[in-house]
Every structure is written in C-alpha cells, then in structure tokens.
Amino acid sequence: MTVSDPSPQVCLLRKTIQIPTGHGNGQLVKGELVTVISSQEDECTISLLMDSSQVYSCHEKNLRMVPYEIVKYLLPVIPCSKRYDAFTKLDKDLLNLPIGCHVNITRGRPNTTVIGELRYCGEIKDRLGIWFGLKLVGLAAGYGDSDGSIGGVYYIERTTPNSVIFTTIDELTMPKATDSPQDSTVSLLSNMGDIKETKPLNKISAKTLPSRTRRVEPKTS
C-alpha cells in the first residue's frame, strides 16, 4: 500500500500486533481504528497514529482500509476491540436510515432488544463520529436516559424525560417484518443501565480526520 496522499487515511487492524520495543507498553488490539501517517515501501511497514495518539508500526498486510463514510460511524464504538466486529457485521442499510423509521436496539447484560424510532443521526458536541438518537416505543417507552438532550444541547425536540437514548451503530439492527413495538420488554429497566453517555471520549484528535457536516442540525435549549 502506498501512502502518497498527504491527507490522513483510516484503517482497521486485521489482527492483534505487538508494539515494538521503545514504542509503548502492552499490545494493540484487533480492530483498533488507526490513521496512516507514513509508509516505508522497502520494508513494507506502515507508521500509524493509534487511539492512544502514539505512533507505532506494523506490516501493511495487517491493515484494512475503510472509507471515511463508514469510519465516522465506527469512531464512537468502544472499546476499540469492538470496532472490527462492528465493521464486519455492519448492515449498510443502517448508514442511510430515514428519520422516523424504527430500528432494533440491543444492549445490556444479558442483551435486551427493544425498538426505537429514529429522531436524530449526526454528530454530538465533544464526541467523535455519528450518533443515533432514538425515542423508545412500546413497553420500553420511559426506560431511556434522556429527554432529547446531551450536555444541555437538544438534538431532538424536547420530549418526556427518559424517553430517548443516544447510541452507536454497533447496538442497532434493522427490524424484521415480524417485529412489533409491543415486543419491547420491561426487563430493559435493569439492562439499559450501561448508558452510552458514560463512555470516555476517543483519544484520536478530531483534527486528524476529515470533517463532515451533520445530517440533522441540533436545537439548543
């Protein structure tokens, strides 16, 4: 792979690689998002800017180039080890969802699947990538974690408290024809506690990635 374009290129690691001596501690996890900053064709090595904002090297065969149109949906997915699985299982129908459609949301321990109506798809202040704001429907209504706002900014028109959740693409699937809002289970009350809002921010600098405009402009309170 030749890196001739001076703009950053984004990849996913195909497998776990060991960090070379003097370049940090521990090891890189399969699926971490990386930005290529240089290459050495004679040695077939690529210099990478990792989530930790440090530079490492690996063989080009361990990289998989991913278009930014997909990367922006993977950026919020943490830990980084989940990104590769999210990429390989990605339903591309999720990339172009119309506002108002219903999608399945799966989270919690054990996993619980409920149905939400898409109300927002776009960026969130101080976070990287694309987020989904969904109003829970059926029996799950009222077991969310937001009234449509995050950090005082309303990305969805203000609604009933705890009726909305903001989540990432790895927790969404397209509903089956047999799915119904009434299939949502009240066990969500105990399982939805792992709220995405508590996630730490990704450490890749937003300046290293191409900028994109929001698909839906949020409303300020």
Backbone bond lengths (Angstrom), bond angles and torsions (degrees), N, CA, C in turn:
res aa  C-N    CA-C-N  psi(-1)  N-CA   C-N-CA  omega(-1)  CA-C   N-CA-C  phi
1 M - - - 1.458 - - 1.516 108.92 -
2 T 1.297 117.38 127.77 1.457 122.10 179.56 1.517 109.45 -102.95
3 V 1.307 116.48 128.33 1.455 121.22 179.14 1.518 107.77 -103.56
4 S 1.319 116.45 87.96 1.454 121.47 -178.08 1.520 112.16 -99.85
5 D 1.322 116.13 -27.19 1.458 121.40 179.12 1.526 108.91 -73.21
6 P 1.337 119.09 125.07 1.460 120.12 -179.02 1.523 113.69 -68.53
7 S 1.337 117.78 -18.33 1.455 119.70 178.74 1.521 109.76 -74.01
8 P 1.357 117.96 150.75 1.464 120.72 -177.25 1.519 112.09 -61.99
9 Q 1.322 115.97 144.13 1.453 122.15 171.96 1.525 107.83 -114.92
10 V 1.303 116.47 142.84 1.454 120.16 -173.99 1.520 110.59 -112.23
11 C 1.326 115.93 137.94 1.464 121.37 -176.77 1.523 110.12 -135.46
12 L 1.312 115.37 168.45 1.462 123.08 166.29 1.517 107.41 -118.43
13 L 1.331 116.43 140.61 1.452 119.12 174.72 1.518 110.01 -72.59
14 R 1.329 116.67 137.35 1.462 121.13 178.18 1.524 111.44 -76.64
15 K 1.320 117.38 -30.93 1.461 119.73 -177.44 1.518 109.96 -153.33
16 T 1.335 115.69 170.46 1.456 120.91 179.58 1.518 110.24 -69.07
17 I 1.326 117.30 135.33 1.452 120.87 175.05 1.524 109.40 -127.41
18 Q 1.316 116.40 153.73 1.455 121.87 179.80 1.522 109.81 -86.63
19 I 1.324 117.15 135.78 1.455 120.51 176.84 1.525 108.53 -72.69
20 P 1.331 118.40 128.60 1.466 120.76 179.45 1.524 111.71 -60.83
21 T 1.340 116.28 152.76 1.456 122.14 178.81 1.525 110.02 -56.22
22 G 1.327 115.63 134.42 1.453 119.77 179.31 1.510 114.17 88.90
23 H 1.323 117.52 -2.13 1.467 120.77 -178.63 1.523 112.88 -113.23
24 G 1.312 116.76 13.60 1.451 118.28 179.15 1.512 111.59 132.06
25 N 1.317 116.77 -177.57 1.465 121.84 -179.10 1.519 110.28 -115.98
26 G 1.328 116.81 156.48 1.459 121.81 177.47 1.508 112.10 80.27
27 Q 1.331 116.55 -151.80 1.453 120.66 -178.96 1.520 110.20 -143.80
28 L 1.318 115.70 160.74 1.454 120.92 178.35 1.509 109.37 -85.05
29 V 1.312 115.85 143.43 1.459 120.84 -176.04 1.517 110.51 -96.38
30 K 1.314 116.19 139.18 1.466 121.18 175.76 1.525 109.19 -52.12
31 G 1.313 114.34 129.05 1.454 118.53 177.05 1.507 115.31 99.40
32 E 1.341 118.96 -3.67 1.459 118.88 178.32 1.521 110.56 -64.79
33 L 1.318 115.25 141.39 1.457 120.86 177.96 1.519 108.65 -80.45
34 V 1.311 116.88 134.22 1.456 120.19 -177.52 1.519 110.31 -133.22
35 T 1.305 115.82 157.54 1.462 122.21 173.51 1.513 108.05 -118.03
36 V 1.323 117.13 122.83 1.459 121.69 179.67 1.520 108.94 -76.48
37 I 1.319 116.74 128.25 1.458 118.80 179.66 1.527 112.56 -115.75
38 S 1.333 119.00 -14.66 1.462 121.01 175.51 1.516 109.35 -167.24
39 S 1.340 116.62 168.67 1.454 120.47 177.93 1.517 110.13 -145.41
40 Q 1.336 116.42 154.72 1.455 123.10 175.11 1.519 107.18 -127.13
41 E 1.323 115.63 95.09 1.458 120.32 -172.92 1.524 112.79 -62.18
42 D 1.344 116.80 -33.91 1.455 118.57 -177.65 1.518 112.22 -64.99
43 E 1.333 116.83 -30.08 1.463 120.99 180.00 1.523 111.87 -104.99
44 C 1.333 116.67 -2.34 1.475 121.65 -179.59 1.523 111.76 56.54
45 T 1.304 117.02 37.08 1.455 120.27 177.20 1.519 110.03 -114.56
46 I 1.312 114.92 152.28 1.454 121.93 -179.11 1.522 108.36 -123.25
47 S 1.326 117.00 132.65 1.460 120.66 173.64 1.519 108.01 -87.62
48 L 1.325 116.86 135.59 1.453 121.97 -172.02 1.518 112.08 -127.36
49 L 1.317 115.89 142.45 1.449 121.16 169.42 1.518 106.87 -99.95
50 M 1.326 117.07 112.64 1.451 121.40 -174.05 1.525 111.45 -90.82
51 D 1.319 115.80 177.92 1.453 121.11 176.10 1.524 111.95 -56.25
52 S 1.322 115.64 -29.35 1.463 120.36 -178.31 1.518 112.35 -79.93
53 S 1.352 116.20 1.30 1.459 122.96 179.72 1.521 112.69 66.14
54 Q 1.327 117.68 19.66 1.446 121.99 174.57 1.524 108.95 -108.11
55 V 1.313 116.41 160.15 1.450 121.52 -176.92 1.524 110.18 -100.94
56 Y 1.330 116.53 130.44 1.456 123.01 178.39 1.526 108.80 -131.35
57 S 1.319 116.26 175.40 1.460 121.16 178.10 1.516 110.26 -132.86
58 C 1.324 115.77 149.13 1.460 120.31 174.49 1.521 108.26 -156.53
59 H 1.319 116.33 170.86 1.457 121.29 179.63 1.528 108.60 -75.67
60 E 1.341 115.71 143.93 1.461 119.44 -176.51 1.517 113.15 -62.60
61 K 1.345 118.07 -23.85 1.469 119.91 -179.28 1.524 111.75 -67.03
62 N 1.340 116.77 -16.30 1.456 120.32 179.87 1.527 112.97 -88.87
63 L 1.336 116.38 4.72 1.454 120.10 -178.12 1.521 111.27 -111.78
64 R 1.310 114.77 151.03 1.457 121.18 175.08 1.524 107.82 -133.26
65 M 1.308 115.97 116.79 1.460 119.66 -179.11 1.532 110.47 -70.05
66 V 1.309 116.03 138.33 1.463 121.93 -178.59 1.525 108.64 -130.00
67 P 1.331 118.92 129.08 1.469 121.01 178.53 1.523 111.12 -60.65
68 Y 1.327 116.15 144.11 1.464 118.96 -178.96 1.524 111.68 -61.60
69 E 1.315 117.66 -28.02 1.464 119.70 178.74 1.526 111.52 -60.18
70 I 1.335 117.09 -23.85 1.459 121.17 175.23 1.521 110.35 -96.60
71 V 1.338 116.01 -38.65 1.462 120.72 -178.49 1.524 111.81 -54.44
72 K 1.331 117.82 -40.46 1.460 120.00 -175.65 1.530 111.86 -62.39
73 Y 1.331 117.36 -23.51 1.459 120.27 175.86 1.531 111.36 -82.65
74 L 1.341 117.65 -22.55 1.463 121.78 -177.77 1.519 112.47 -88.50
75 L 1.331 117.55 -22.87 1.460 121.14 -175.99 1.533 114.00 -53.12
76 P 1.347 120.02 -41.27 1.468 118.85 -177.42 1.527 113.78 -76.48
77 V 1.331 118.50 -10.61 1.468 121.58 -174.84 1.519 109.60 -75.20
78 I 1.325 117.49 117.50 1.454 121.95 175.60 1.529 108.90 -134.02
79 P 1.363 118.52 154.44 1.460 125.19 -0.83 1.528 111.73 -65.54
80 C 1.327 115.29 166.48 1.460 120.55 -175.75 1.521 112.05 -58.07
81 S 1.330 116.88 -30.26 1.466 120.64 -177.93 1.515 112.46 -62.17
82 K 1.352 117.77 -17.62 1.461 121.33 179.88 1.522 112.53 -83.35
83 R 1.339 116.74 -14.63 1.458 119.36 -172.55 1.524 112.59 -67.74
84 Y 1.327 115.88 -39.93 1.462 117.79 -178.17 1.532 110.03 -64.90
85 D 1.332 117.12 -44.32 1.463 120.30 177.43 1.526 110.60 -62.39
86 A 1.332 116.36 -40.78 1.466 119.48 178.76 1.519 110.48 -62.25
87 F 1.327 116.20 -37.36 1.461 120.83 179.65 1.528 111.15 -68.38
88 T 1.325 117.15 -45.89 1.460 119.89 -176.67 1.531 112.13 -69.96
89 K 1.328 117.64 -25.56 1.463 121.51 -179.34 1.527 112.34 -98.50
90 L 1.315 116.78 3.74 1.458 120.76 -172.70 1.522 112.75 -63.44
91 D 1.321 115.82 126.74 1.462 122.39 172.26 1.521 106.79 -90.45
92 K 1.332 117.22 112.47 1.458 120.43 -174.56 1.520 113.32 -64.60
93 D 1.324 117.53 -14.52 1.466 119.71 174.64 1.527 110.64 -63.69
94 L 1.353 116.43 -23.86 1.458 120.13 -179.33 1.522 112.20 -73.01
95 L 1.335 116.85 -15.19 1.461 120.29 -177.12 1.524 112.76 -79.17
96 N 1.308 116.72 -15.94 1.474 120.17 -176.02 1.521 111.06 -134.18
97 L 1.318 115.88 45.52 1.456 119.67 -178.50 1.527 110.80 -73.49
98 P 1.319 117.26 134.25 1.467 119.39 175.55 1.525 110.70 -79.37
99 I 1.325 116.72 143.98 1.455 120.67 175.99 1.531 108.66 -59.99
100 G 1.332 115.74 133.30 1.454 120.98 179.83 1.516 114.43 102.84
101 C 1.345 117.07 -11.03 1.464 118.91 -179.60 1.531 110.38 -79.60
102 H 1.324 116.59 161.61 1.453 122.60 178.34 1.525 110.11 -98.79
103 V 1.336 116.44 138.46 1.459 122.06 175.86 1.518 108.80 -136.67
104 N 1.331 116.00 157.80 1.455 121.77 175.99 1.521 109.67 -86.04
105 I 1.329 116.21 140.02 1.460 123.10 176.92 1.523 107.40 -119.95
106 T 1.327 116.60 125.15 1.461 120.42 -179.06 1.521 109.22 -122.58
107 R 1.325 116.66 122.29 1.466 121.76 176.80 1.522 109.09 -160.76
108 G 1.314 115.04 173.78 1.457 120.02 177.52 1.511 112.36 97.96
109 R 1.324 116.30 171.64 1.469 123.65 178.96 1.522 107.71 -130.76
110 P 1.332 121.91 108.31 1.465 124.36 -2.23 1.530 110.80 -72.00
111 N 1.330 116.02 165.54 1.452 120.16 -177.43 1.522 111.55 -59.31
112 T 1.297 115.52 134.74 1.452 122.56 175.51 1.518 108.14 -123.76
113 T 1.318 116.98 131.90 1.464 121.39 -179.87 1.521 109.56 -107.43
114 V 1.333 115.30 126.78 1.462 121.36 177.03 1.524 107.52 -129.11
115 I 1.312 115.69 174.91 1.462 120.48 -177.29 1.514 109.69 -115.35
116 G 1.337 115.64 136.68 1.445 120.69 177.66 1.518 111.52 -131.72
117 E 1.319 115.13 153.64 1.466 121.45 176.35 1.525 108.44 -97.33
118 L 1.326 117.33 123.35 1.456 121.36 -177.92 1.528 110.93 -66.82
119 R 1.331 115.83 122.07 1.459 120.91 178.62 1.534 112.15 -116.10
120 Y 1.345 117.21 -19.78 1.465 120.52 -179.49 1.517 109.96 -152.02
121 C 1.326 115.82 141.45 1.463 121.81 174.29 1.519 106.97 -145.18
122 G 1.320 117.04 110.10 1.454 119.84 -177.31 1.506 112.12 170.90
123 E 1.327 115.51 -162.05 1.455 121.46 -177.01 1.522 111.05 -82.49
124 I 1.334 114.56 157.40 1.458 122.17 175.90 1.519 107.91 -127.40
125 K 1.301 116.98 138.04 1.453 122.14 -176.84 1.527 111.51 -53.72
126 D 1.337 115.56 133.62 1.465 124.21 177.38 1.526 113.61 68.05
127 R 1.339 117.21 15.35 1.465 120.28 175.90 1.523 108.80 -129.64
128 L 1.319 115.23 153.37 1.452 119.53 179.10 1.519 111.26 -92.79
129 G 1.312 115.67 151.03 1.452 120.51 170.73 1.511 115.06 81.88
130 I 1.323 113.47 -169.70 1.463 122.44 -175.69 1.523 110.56 -101.17
131 W 1.325 115.41 131.95 1.467 122.81 178.94 1.530 109.15 -117.50
132 F 1.318 115.06 156.79 1.462 122.33 179.27 1.528 108.93 -116.45
133 G 1.334 115.54 127.90 1.456 120.75 173.62 1.520 108.93 -106.39
134 L 1.330 116.34 122.70 1.460 120.77 -175.09 1.523 111.13 -128.88
135 K 1.323 115.01 137.46 1.463 120.43 174.12 1.523 107.88 -92.19
136 L 1.332 115.18 122.17 1.461 119.86 -177.51 1.520 110.41 -69.18
137 V 1.327 115.88 143.22 1.465 121.20 -178.64 1.517 109.57 -126.83
138 G 1.304 116.19 169.10 1.453 121.18 179.92 1.515 111.62 69.48
139 L 1.325 117.10 -147.31 1.456 121.82 -177.50 1.521 112.86 -67.27
140 A 1.329 117.12 -16.48 1.469 120.59 -179.69 1.519 112.60 -81.76
141 A 1.328 118.07 -11.80 1.461 121.25 -178.69 1.525 109.94 -56.68
142 G 1.329 116.27 130.83 1.458 120.84 179.91 1.508 114.07 96.41
143 Y 1.348 117.65 -4.71 1.463 120.66 -179.80 1.529 111.53 -108.93
144 G 1.321 116.85 26.71 1.449 120.62 177.12 1.518 111.55 -86.82
145 D 1.324 116.91 -157.00 1.456 120.50 -178.03 1.527 112.68 -137.00
146 S 1.335 117.22 12.31 1.467 119.59 -174.97 1.519 110.83 -154.65
147 D 1.331 114.72 160.05 1.468 120.67 173.17 1.519 110.41 -103.23
148 G 1.342 115.59 15.49 1.457 121.00 -178.38 1.520 112.89 111.66
149 S 1.343 116.30 -2.08 1.457 120.02 -176.73 1.520 111.33 -119.96
150 I 1.335 115.06 156.93 1.459 123.00 169.90 1.520 106.89 -138.47
151 G 1.316 115.81 125.97 1.461 119.72 179.58 1.518 113.85 59.83
152 G 1.325 117.03 31.88 1.458 120.79 177.86 1.511 114.79 84.50
153 V 1.319 117.80 -2.32 1.463 121.84 178.23 1.522 108.89 -104.24
154 Y 1.322 116.68 128.54 1.458 121.03 179.59 1.525 109.81 -92.38
155 Y 1.316 114.79 114.45 1.460 121.46 176.98 1.527 110.37 -94.45
156 I 1.314 115.19 -15.41 1.468 123.71 176.08 1.521 105.89 -130.55
157 E 1.309 117.23 145.11 1.458 119.55 177.08 1.520 110.25 -52.89
158 R 1.329 115.84 133.86 1.468 120.67 -175.37 1.517 111.20 -50.57
159 T 1.333 114.21 132.55 1.454 119.75 -177.47 1.525 109.27 -137.77
160 T 1.307 117.32 -169.80 1.460 121.98 -178.49 1.528 110.83 -59.39
161 P 1.337 119.11 137.12 1.469 121.03 177.24 1.530 111.52 -54.71
162 N 1.325 115.84 143.52 1.473 123.19 177.02 1.528 113.80 63.25
163 S 1.313 116.25 26.10 1.469 118.14 178.26 1.521 112.48 -105.72
164 V 1.350 116.93 -4.54 1.466 121.81 -175.44 1.521 109.63 -126.48
165 I 1.329 116.59 146.32 1.456 120.74 168.84 1.524 108.54 -128.50
166 F 1.321 115.59 150.30 1.460 122.72 173.44 1.520 107.41 -112.18
167 T 1.310 116.68 128.00 1.452 119.98 -173.69 1.526 110.51 -144.72
168 T 1.332 115.39 -179.35 1.457 121.73 -176.62 1.524 110.68 -115.52
169 I 1.316 115.81 168.05 1.459 121.39 -169.47 1.524 113.28 -63.91
170 D 1.329 118.22 -24.54 1.462 120.24 -178.34 1.522 112.43 -69.66
171 E 1.331 117.90 -15.31 1.461 121.20 179.29 1.527 112.99 -99.68
172 L 1.330 116.90 4.15 1.457 120.40 -176.09 1.523 112.05 -111.19
173 T 1.316 116.30 144.13 1.459 122.86 171.44 1.515 108.04 -140.83
174 M 1.328 115.10 154.65 1.456 119.28 177.20 1.529 109.27 -72.62
175 P 1.318 118.65 136.94 1.467 120.79 -179.64 1.518 112.09 -70.18
176 K 1.319 115.10 150.96 1.461 120.93 174.42 1.524 108.94 -83.56
177 A 1.308 115.50 162.99 1.464 120.05 -178.15 1.524 111.92 -61.38
178 T 1.345 116.20 -25.88 1.465 120.42 -176.84 1.523 112.86 -88.87
179 D 1.359 117.25 -7.49 1.457 119.97 -178.73 1.525 110.75 -69.73
180 S 1.320 115.35 143.53 1.460 121.41 178.91 1.522 108.92 -135.52
181 P 1.341 117.64 146.51 1.465 119.49 176.20 1.514 113.17 -55.08
182 Q 1.333 117.81 -28.49 1.451 120.17 -179.05 1.522 112.55 -75.11
183 D 1.359 117.36 -7.11 1.449 119.97 176.38 1.522 112.15 -76.83
184 S 1.343 117.44 -13.88 1.457 120.55 179.14 1.516 109.39 -59.65
185 T 1.314 116.80 137.48 1.462 120.73 -173.74 1.516 112.09 -104.30
186 V 1.309 116.49 143.93 1.459 121.40 -179.41 1.521 110.88 -70.90
187 S 1.335 118.95 -11.30 1.465 119.91 175.82 1.514 110.22 -64.02
188 L 1.325 116.48 -9.26 1.460 121.26 175.26 1.522 110.33 -55.74
189 L 1.317 117.60 -30.45 1.454 122.44 -176.39 1.520 111.61 -53.42
190 S 1.337 117.02 -39.96 1.456 119.81 -179.19 1.511 112.67 -93.42
191 N 1.329 117.44 -22.98 1.465 120.23 -174.12 1.518 114.43 -91.95
192 M 1.321 118.38 -18.44 1.460 120.41 -176.10 1.522 111.81 -86.77
193 G 1.319 117.12 8.67 1.449 119.89 -176.64 1.508 114.08 -66.64
194 D 1.342 117.29 -21.52 1.467 121.00 -179.47 1.518 108.88 -79.28
195 I 1.336 116.27 71.35 1.453 122.66 -170.58 1.525 110.66 -73.40
196 K 1.307 115.83 134.68 1.450 120.52 -179.26 1.523 111.82 -62.53
197 E 1.324 117.88 -25.53 1.455 119.73 -175.99 1.520 111.56 -63.80
198 T 1.334 118.44 -20.57 1.447 121.48 -178.68 1.517 112.25 -82.85
199 K 1.336 118.44 -2.13 1.458 121.28 -179.43 1.527 111.14 -63.95
200 P 1.347 117.74 139.14 1.465 118.48 170.68 1.514 110.01 -70.13
201 L 1.325 117.06 156.08 1.450 120.35 -179.58 1.514 110.57 -72.89
202 N 1.337 116.60 148.04 1.459 120.98 174.11 1.515 108.95 -64.36
203 K 1.335 115.56 149.30 1.454 120.08 -174.60 1.514 114.15 -93.64
204 I 1.339 118.48 -6.03 1.455 119.30 174.10 1.523 108.13 -67.26
205 S 1.302 116.50 131.19 1.458 119.67 178.35 1.511 109.70 -67.88
206 A 1.319 116.28 134.64 1.466 120.01 178.89 1.520 111.10 -61.34
207 K 1.347 117.06 -21.98 1.455 120.25 -178.66 1.517 112.50 -70.38
208 T 1.342 117.26 -17.42 1.453 119.56 -178.51 1.512 112.34 -84.66
209 L 1.333 117.13 -5.23 1.458 120.83 -175.55 1.517 110.49 -120.48
210 P 1.336 116.76 150.75 1.471 119.83 178.34 1.515 110.94 -60.36
211 S 1.320 116.91 143.78 1.460 120.57 178.60 1.517 110.03 -83.76
212 R 1.313 115.47 148.90 1.462 120.82 177.03 1.524 108.04 -136.56
213 T 1.308 117.27 148.54 1.452 121.45 178.05 1.506 109.48 -85.18
214 R 1.321 115.31 157.56 1.454 120.75 -179.91 1.521 110.51 -72.80
215 R 1.313 114.98 147.32 1.463 119.47 176.26 1.520 109.83 -78.54
216 V 1.340 116.81 -28.11 1.450 121.17 178.45 1.506 107.18 -135.58
217 E 1.327 118.68 126.80 1.446 120.92 -178.97 1.530 109.93 -80.43
218 P 1.352 117.83 129.17 1.464 120.10 179.83 1.525 111.67 -74.09
219 K 1.309 114.62 160.57 1.455 120.54 176.89 1.520 108.44 -103.92
220 T 1.316 118.05 137.57 1.446 121.51 177.44 1.508 109.48 -90.33
221 S 1.340 113.56 148.23 1.465 117.62 -178.37 1.517 111.41 -75.24
